[in-house]
């Protein structure tokens, strides 16, 4: 049995609403390619100012493109949540000149620990601190979403990208020469390329593909974030720990240079009324009922959380073709293209990989806009589909019962790091 465990989720909330990003001074390297004034690719419009959209803005601006980014919210912000980033992701961030800034705000866990949610028994361990750098040339990091977003926003602006809040995309029209984009607020924008990075409920996707709403997975994520100084010593951690049990799993790891602990509990449950909201107030009693008979070690960790936030997980079927990522002058990126279950901890990572390949494809100087975007899609769709499929399988393994759970535990005890390392994921992906 193959078990991919470099997982897992990434959402939590700072106590007392502490979600602000750390302010940093950035020094970025120069772009690898000169501005493309001679090509009809100097105007890139990005819809969506989350992690994926901001990464695309930075990557394209570094290649000399004139970037306009539209965010529908009144201000740029990220909820209190954590993100795991494998070496395939941190390698790109380092190439964008963010390595030193990342060192200041991220955590670099010593290992990945897998435990049985009922017995508390350690089933397997993967060394991260030394193994990731030596084997893959970049570290494994965990970071607060607001800190990562703040780094990307500052770097994108420094590279020349223009950002605009309070702008909700309404429709776009493509001509032979360019695109005309309308927003609900009235302004009309013209661009050579439109990038839909507007998330799982993407408006750009619906106009491009008209394939309906994403599907509810049947899983709910309860998330929280706690200052480690407020926890007993036994509950503090510098590792990524995954607890696996029947129809549930829990993951926790450090963020903000180890000062905070991000904690997420995933249970299988009915769809909530406000399914599109990923920051709902949650009832701890409902979580504990869904957890059932987990062991005392895990119960102690869950009981340490004063407040939970709730997120209903949605995804789509795995990608099947390049046409699902780009058509004409329009491309999709991140969750707008391939929303995935968070059981491989690569949702943000795949969006950052998308951003790098998009910028590289546009900067080639070869072919029309549509041909360059198609090349981007051809380079990305199969890898994204592979990650989507592996994430679904991981969820089944994490939540296993009966004979499958017994086989999972035995395999991990016998094979350990050989099952938990992911060279196909961490050792591949775009170069920065």
C-alpha positions, 0 to 999 in steps of 0.5 A: 500500500502506498501512503502519501502523507506529506499532508494536510490541511492548513486552516486556523484562526488567531486568538483575539483576532490576531491575523495581521501580517508581519511587515518586512523589507524586501529586496527582489532580484531582477527579472530573468527576461526583459520587458516585452514591449515588442509583443502584444503581452504587456497588459495582464489583468488578474481577477482575484487577490488571494495567494494564487492571484498575488503570486501570478502578479509577482511572477508576471511583473518580474518578467516585465509585464504590466500587471493589473490585479482586481480584488473584489474585497474592500481590502486585502486580507487573509483569515487566520489560517496556516499553510504548509509548503513543501520544497517544490513551493519554497524553491520558487519563493526563493527564486523570486527573492523571498527567501530571506523574508520567508526566514523571518516569518515562517516555521521550519518543522523538524519532522512530520509525525503520524499518530493513531487518533484513538490510541495516540500511538506514533505510527511513522515519522519523516525528518523534514528539517535536514532531509528536505534541504539536502534532498530537494534543495529547499526547506519544508515550511509552515506559514500563516496565510496572512504572512505569505500573502503580505510577502507576495503583495509587497513583492508584487508591488515592488516589482511594478504590479498595480493592485485594486480593491473593491473591483468585482469582475462581472463579464469579459469580451474577447476580440482579435486584438485584446480583452475588455473586462467589465466590473460591477463597480463600473470601470472597464479594463482592457488587457491582452491576457485575463487570468482567473485566480478568483477561487473555488467559486470563480466567476471567470471559470463560469463564463469560460467553462459554464460547468456549474458550482463546485461539489461539497465533499462531505467533509468539514474543517474545524480550525483554530490558531493558538499562541504556543506560550499559552499551551502546556509544554506537553502540547507545544510542538515544532512538528507537523503532526497528523492524527488519523481515525475513523471518518476523521483526522486532525493536523497541527503545526507551528507558524509565525516562527514557531510562536503560534500553533495552527490546528485543524480537525476534519470530520465527515458531516452534513453540508452547513447552511452557509456552505460558501463561507469559509470562516464560519463560527463553529460549535465545539460541542458539535466537533467533539460529538463528531470526533467520537472516541478519540484518545486522551492525548488528542482530546487534550489538544482539542480541549485547549482550543477556546474558539473554532472556525468552520469551513465546508470543503468543496472541490471538483473532479480532477482535471482532464484536459488543458482546455480546462485551464486556458482558452483563447486569451483567458487562463485559470489558475489555482482553485479557480482551475483545480480546487482540491481537497487539502489532504496533500497540503498543496492547494496554495502550492499548486497555485504558486507553481501555476503562477511561475509556469504562467509567467514563463509561458507568456515570456517565451516570445513564441507564438500568439497569446492563445498559444502561450496560454495553451502551452501553460495549460499543457504544462500544468493540467496533468500535474494538478490532476495528479495532486487532486487524485492523490489528495482524494486518496489521502483523505480515504486513508486518513479516515479509514476504518476496519481492515484498511485502517489496520493495514495503514498502521502496519504499513507505516510502522514497517516502512516509515519514511519510505511511505511518507516522503514524496519525491514525485511531488517535492523533487519536480515542478517548475524551476524558479 
